[in-house]
């Protein structure tokens, strides 16, 4: 630290003709910004911007008062001086101190708002340079304190005064301290880390995500380097989100809703000079207003830069937070060594990003969450609704401001392509009987769809009469699917025949005597059947993918990842399990469908049922699912006994 000349004449002019600097500071005016280290309902404590002694503080009432005696009651005076006492005690423990000076200055002609100077005279100052001489610019000179040192002192003062406030209010530490080890009033306080907040204002650019950076300027720490909008907490009255929103407004002019603030990464940083701090980086993707330079004295440029190609020169601390953020890590340690540059230098990089604990089982991957929230806004809760046997994953996403959506990540590009194609072509023809596609991402193989009312029919119990009514509606819905696009001529035997040998190899050990001969006979028969017209088919049309809303008596269908053109009977293969032994339900489906199946369609249906049963046995055996194996065995036994659906 060094001492520099100070333009007292210009300062006096500002003090006598300008607005009240304390009132403007409290109003958030960036031109009158100070490091506030404590604030309560009635008082504020902040660092003097023009000190002659290290850590010099000003204590002031929040309300504009000009007479230090006449404008205060005795009780208010006691409270003010109690705050002065606490400020002096905190300062005494943070900077070397021989004596604490306390005095009230200012007048109605300038700096009229009552403020109390609290200054620490360091040890070893010659007597002739003590007392008023140590406080005057003309004799002592302005003490130039680096921004980093100012931040360190401010952070320690905040921590100390916050702790003192809790003790004053009668709040004890959760972990009691034995009487023999309690700190005396003269003992140094526990080590406290300052906390600062950093804003990752993010938008989608033409070539990818971009972040807002500003360039520091003037007589400030890291002048000329790029940095994120950032700042410190103003005191215990302010939480980190409030501080971020305030700093964003002060530095960039944008307004941010607290609901749009997302925790991104926390960095434990130590500077080359040895001071350490905790930096909390927040991501914001929605805001109001256009970012602009609000503090030209300390910022001379601002712009959007690609997140994947960050520019130079940049403050190393800022770059550490962004590098950790880009990798998805939630905590990092960034301890610099003495002599390391302030600017980011890859040869001096010391970032250690810690692996995060596994996210909650109910939550999808971070990229999927971001994709979803870009489409529908902030999501407050995620519920995994995936079926245990399926490779694809499904979540119910509930919006912070209402609304529900299903988010699905497909197990393969093929399934993703099928589902998206169906939603973009024939599914809209089903109207309210099917979800609506909100967003799709081929790289993530993810889709967001509207949530549908009702409950799955899988395992549901209904009286016989209601069952028949539901199955009639199922037939109506099947007809709507098959008529959603014009039919086109078929091209031969079922495609599943090409996989038969592979499926038989995996299922053979679970087949009953005679099953394989029957399966091969049906496959040979399929080659001789006439081709059926191809229509849009769901591909997995079964009770679990059908939702019934009892309140409205409406039915809808979900899950189109197996959708593709095929013979209409393809959609009755798995549904046929539900009407086995219930001819009344079969008749209800056909009545709703509007016609009976032709003889050729019934023969095709039998072939598809056989092939689906073999496929199910093979899959169940390979994936340890005995229920699926047994279902396929039952289907084969039924078909061999009846040779009809």
N, C-alpha and C positions, 0 to 999 in steps of 0.2 A: 504494500500500500504506500502511496505517496501523497503529498499535499500539493494542491494546485491553487492558482489564483481564482478568486471568485468575483463575479461582476455584481458587487453590492448595489450599485446604482440601478441596474436593470431590475434586480430583485425588489428593491424598495418601490420602484415604479409599479411593478406588478402587484405588490402587496397593497398599495394605496389606491390603485385604480381598478384592479381586477375583481372578480367575484370571490366570495369566501372560499378559500381553497379546501377547507374541511367539509363544507356542505357539498361542494362539487365532487370531492373524493367519494363521499358517502353515496352520492347519486350515481356513481359509476362513470363519471366523465374521464375518459382515458388521458386527457391532458393533465389531470390532477391525480394521477394514479400513484398510490403509495403502497408499500408492503404492510398491509394490516395484519397484526399478529394476535389481536384479541378484539372481540366485540360482543357486547351483550345488549340488552334492551336500552340501556342508558348511557353506556360509555364505549369509546373506541380507543385502541392503543395501536400506534403505527410507527414505523421507522422514519426518522427525519431524512428527507431527500438530500439535505445539504448539511451533513454532520461535520463537526470538528473533532468529535470523539467517536470511536467505534461503537456501534450499536445504539446510538443516541435515539431516545424514544420521545414521542409526544403523546400525551393522554388528554382526551377531550370529551366533553359531553356530546351525545348524539344530537340533541337539540341545540340550535344556535343561541348561545347565551354570551353576553359581552362583559358582564361584571362578575368577577370571580367570587365576590362576597354578596353583593346585593341581589344577584339573580338566582341565588341558591338558598334553600332552607338549611338549617343546621344538619338535618338528617341527610339531605342531598349532598352537602359538603362532605360529611363523613363518608358517604358512599364513594364520592369522587376520589377522596384521598385514600380510601381503602384500595381502590383500583391503582392509584399511583404507587402505593406501598407494594402491592403485588407485582407491578411492572418493574419496580426497582429491585425487588428481591430476585425476580427471574433474571434480570440483566446482570446482576451481581454474580450469578453462578455461571454465566455464559461467556463473559468477557473479563479479562484481568481487571480487577477493581481495587483501588485503595479507598475511594470515597464515592458515594452516590450524591450527585448534585440534583436538587429539585428546585425549580423556580417557575413563576408565571410571568410571561412577557406578552407583548402585543398591546394594542390600544385601539380606540375607536377610529384612529387615522389609518390603521393598517393591521391586517391579521387580527381582526376584532373578535373572532370566535375564540372563546376561552380555551386555552390549551396549556398544559403543564409540561415543561421540559424535564426529562429524566435522563441524566447523563452519567456515565461511569468514568471517573478519573483513573487512568491506569497507574500502577505503581511506578516509582522512579522518575516522575515528572519534576523538574526543578521547581522550587517554590514560586519563583517569579512567573512561571508559566502555568501555574495552577489557577483555580477559581475562575473569575470572569475572563482572565486571559486565555484560558483553555477553551472558552466558548465563543470567542470573537473571531470572525473570519480574517479581520485585518491583522490580528496577532498570531492566531494559530494556523490560519489557512484552511481551505476546504479539504477534507479527507476524502480521497478518491478510493472507493471500495468497489471491488469487482462485483459483477452481478452474481457470480457463484458464491462469493463470501457473504454477500447480502442475503442470498437465499438460504445459506446455511444458518446464519444467525436468526433470520426470520423463522425458519422451521423449528429451531430449538426453542425460541421464545414462544411460538404457538403451542408447542408440546408442553412446555413448562406452565404457561398460563392456563392452558386447558386442564392440566392436572391439578393446578391450584384451585381452579374453579370448582372441580369435583370435590376437593377436600373442603372448600369453603361451604359447599352445599351439604356437607355431611355424608358424601358418598364414599364408601371405602372400596379398596381393591377387592376383587373376588377372592384372591388368595391372601389371607392375613399375614402380616409380617410380625415375627416374634418381637417382643418389646426390646430384647437385647440387641436386635439388629436394625431397629428403626433408624432412619437417617435423621440426623439433627438438622436444624434449620440452616446450619453453615455447610453441611455436606453437599457435594455436587449432586445434581439430579441424575437419575438413570439416563442412559443413552437413549435418545429419541431420534428417529429418522424423519426428516421433513417429507411431506407428501406433495407431489405436483400432479397435474392432470394434463393430458395431451389429446388433441382432437384429430382423429383420422376421418376427415370429411371425404367421403368416397362417392364417386359417380361412375357410370358406364361411359367410357369414351369410344371413339370409332375403332380403336385397335385393342380395346380391353379396359380393365378398371383403371381409374385415375384417382389421385389423391391431391388435396390442396396443400401447397407449401408456400411459406412466405420467407423473404430474405431479411435477416436482421441488419440493422443499420445504426449509425451513430455511435455514441460512446457507451456501448453496451457489450456484454459478454457475447462472444462468438459473432461479432459484427462481420457482415459479408457472407455468412453461411446460411444455407437453407434450413428451415426448421418447421415443424408442425405448429399450428396455433396451440399455445400452452400457457400454463400459469400455476399459481399456488392457491391453496385454500386461504381465505381471508380470516379464518378463525373457527372456533368450535361451533359457531352458529350455522356454519355452511357445510353441507355434505359434498362429496366429490362430484356428484352429478350436477348439483347446483353450481359448483365452482366451474365445471366444464361449460355449462350453458352461459354463465356470466362471462367467462373468458372468450368464448366464441363470439358473443355479442360485442365485447369490447375490442377484439382484434380484427374480426372479419365482418361485423355488422349483421350476421345471420341470426335468425331466431330458431331455436331448437325446442321441440316438445320433449319433455323427459321420457315419454313413452318410446321415443325413437333412438334413445341412447343405448348402445350395446357395449358390454364389456369386451375388450379385445385381448389385451395382454398387459401383464404387470412386470415391470423391469426394476430390479434392484441395481442401482447404478452408483459407481464411485468415480469421481473425477480424477484426472491426473494429479490435482492438488491435494487429494485425500478426502475431500468431503463426500459423503454418501447420502443417498436419498431413495425414496420409493416413487417411481413414476407409474401412474395408471393410465393406460392408453385406451381410449374409447372410440368405437366406430359409430358413425352416423351417416345414414344414406338418404334421409329425408330432412329437409329444412325449409325455411321460408326466407326469401330475399336472396340477392346476388352477393357472393363474397366480394369484399373490397377492402382496400387498405384503410384502416381506421386510426392507426397510430403512425403517421408519417415520420415522426421523430425517431422511431426505433424500427421502422419497416419501410423499405423502399421498393419492394417488388412482391408480387403475389401471383400464383398461377397454378394450373393443373398439370400434373406430371404422371406418366405411366407408372403404375405400381410395380410392374414387372421389369422396369428399366429406370430405376431411380437416378436422379441427376447428382452431380457434384458441383461445388463442394457442399456438404451437408454436415450438420452437427452429429458427431458420432453417437451420442446418446439417442438422438431422434432416429438415426439409421438403425440402431440396435432394436428399438421398439418395432419399427416397420419390418425389419428382417424377421423377427420372431413372429410378427403378425402374418407375414406372407407364408410361413410354414405351418400356420395353424396352432403353434405353441401358445400356451396361455401364461407362462411364467418364464422369465429369463434373468440371468445374472450378467451384469456388464460392469466389471471392475477394471478400471483403467490403471495403468502403471505410471509412476512418475516419469515425466518426459514424453508421454504419449501425446499426440496432437489432439486438439479439440475437434478438428474436422475428421470425418470418417476416412480411414486409410486401411484398405484391405490387408496390408502387411502388418498392421498393428491391431487387427480385429481380435477381440477377446470375448465375444458374445458366447454365452453358454445357455442354450435354450433347453429347458427341462421338459421331459416327456410329461404329458398330462395324464391324469387318471382317466380311465375309460369313461366316456360319457354315459349318462343314464341309459339303461337298456332300452327304454322306451323311445329314445331320441335317435333320429337318423344322423348320418354323417353331416359334418358342418357344411359342405358344399350343397347338400340336398336341402338343408335348412335355409341356407341363403337363397337358393333358387326358389324355394317355396315363398319366402317372405318378400322376395322381389315381385312375385306374382299376386300375392293376396294381402301383404302387410304383415305386421308383427304377429307371431304365433306365441300364445301364452303357454299352451300345454300340448304335448305329443303323447299319443297312446298307440302302442304297437298292436295292430289288429291282424297280424299275419297268420296264415294257416301254418300249422307246424310242419306239414309235409311239403310245402311249396318253397321253391328257391327264390321266388320274387318276394319282396317285403312291402308291407302296407302299413301306413300310420294314419290315424285320425288326428288332424291338426285343428286346434281350436284357436280362433283369432282373438287377439287381445281386445279388440273392439267389437267382438261378436262374429258369428259365422263359423261354419265348419267345412272342412275339405278333407278328401282322402288323398294321400301322397303315396305313390307306388314307385318302387325301384325294381325294374325287371331283371330277371336272372340272365337274360341274353339279349343281344341286339335283335334277334329274330322276333322274340316276344314283344319287345318294345315297338318295333316297326309295325307288327300286326295290330297292336292296340291303337297306336296313333292313327294308322291308316283307317281303321274302322271308325274312330271318333270323327275323323275329318271327311268321311264319305257317307256311309249309310246310317250310322247311329243317330244323327240328328233327326232322321225320319221317325224315330220312336218317340220323339217329344218328351213329355214328363216321365216316361217309362224307363229312361236311361239317364245316367249322369251327363254333364257337359264338360268337355275338355277345357281347362283353364290355361294350362301351360304344359309344354313338353321340352325336354332337353335330351337330345340324342346322345351326347357325350356321357351324361350321367345315367342314361337309360331311365329317366324319371318322368313322371307325369303328375300333374295336380288336377284333380277332378272335383266337381261339386259333390257334396255328401247327399245321400238319398235317404228319405224317411223310411221308417219301418224296421223290421228285424228279419234276419235270415230265416228261411223256412227249414234249414237244416236242423233236425232234432225238435222242431216245433210240434206241439200237440194241439189239434183242433177237433171239435166234434165232427162226425162223418158228414153232416150236411154242409158245414163250412168248408171241410176239405174238398168236397166236390165243387163248391163255388170257386175256391182258390185254383183248383186244377183246371177248371173251365177258363179262368183268366190266364193261366199259363199257356193254354192252347191258343188263346187270342194273341198273346204276346209273341209266341213262336211264329204265328202267321204274319204278324207285323214285321218281324225280323226278315223272314224269307221273302216278303214282298217289298222290302225297302229299296231294292234295285232290280232291274229287269233280269230275268234268267238268261243264261247262255248255255249252249250245248255242252254236255259232259264229254270227257275224253277217256273213258275206259274204267278199269277196275280201281278199287280204293287205293290211295297212295300208301296206306299202312302195310299193304302186302309186301312192299319193298323192304320193310324192316322185320318181316316175320321171322326169318332165320335167326337174326340177332336176338329177338325177343324170346324165341323158343329156347335158345341156348341158355338164357338166364332163368327161364321159368321151368325148365324140364324137371328138375329135382322136386318140384312142388306140384306136378300134375298127377292126377289120378290115372289108373290104368285105362287106356282107351282114349284119353283126352287128346294126345298128340295126333292119333289117327283121325279123330273127329275134326281137329283144327285144320289138318292138311286137306281133308275132304272139303271143308267149307271154303278154304282158300282156292282150291281147284274150281269149285262151283262159282266163286266170285268172278273168275276169269271169263265165265260163260254168260254172265248176266248182262242185260242191256244197260248201256250207260244212262245215267239220270242227268237231268238238267242241273247246272250249278247255280246256286243262289247264295246270298250272304248267309253265313252260319256263325253262330256264337262260338261253337267248338267246345264249350265246357258248360253246356246248358243243363244244370242240375240244381237241386234245392238250395245248396249253400250259396249259389250266386243269384238267387231270387229273393227279393225282400218284399215282405207283406206288411202294409200299414193298416192295422186293424181299425184305427180311428176313421180313416177315409175309404177303406176298402180298395186301396190301390196297390198295384203290383209293379215292381221295377226289376230290371236286370243289371248286373254289374260284371266287371272283369272280362275284358275283350281281348286278352293277350293271345288267345288261341283262335281268334276270329279269322276266317278266310273263306273264300268261295268253296262250296262243296254241295253234295246232295242234301236236301232238306232233312232226310232221316238222320244225318250226322248229329243233329241237335236232340234226337230222341234216345240216343244210345245210353247216356248216363241217367237221363230222366226216367228211363224204363225201370230202374231199380225201385223207384218210388211207387210204381203201380203194380209191382209183382204181387200176385195174390189178391189184387183189388181191381177187378174188371170195371167196377163203377168209376174208378179214377181214370183208367185208360179211356173209357167212353167220354168222360167229362173233358179230357184233353182234346180228343178228336172233335167233340162238338164245338169247343172253342176255336179249334183250328179251322173249322169250316168244311172239312171233308175227311173221309177215311183214307188211309194209305192204300195205294194200289198194291197189287200182288208183287210187282217188281220191287216196289219200295219196301215191302215187308221182308222180302228176301235180302235186299241190301242191308236192311236194319239188322237182320240176324248175323250177317257177315261182319258188320261193324261191331256188333256186340262181342262176337268171338275175338276179333282182333284187339278190341279194347281190354277184354279180360286177360288175354295173354300179356299185353303191354303192362297192365297193372300188376300182375304177378311178378313179372321180371323187375319192375321198378321197386316193388315192395321188398323183394328178396335182396336186391342190391343196396337198399337203404334202410334195412332193418325195420320194416313196417309190416308186421304180421297181419294187421287188420286189412291192409290193401291186398295182401296175398290171399287171405281167406275170402274176401269179397269176389276176387276173380275166380277162385275155385267154385264158389256158389253159383256164379253166373254160368260157368261152363256146365255144371251139373244140371241147372235148370234148362239150359238150351238143349242139352243132349236128351233130356227127358221129353221136351215139348217140341223142339225144333221150330219154335215160333216165339214171338215176343209175349 
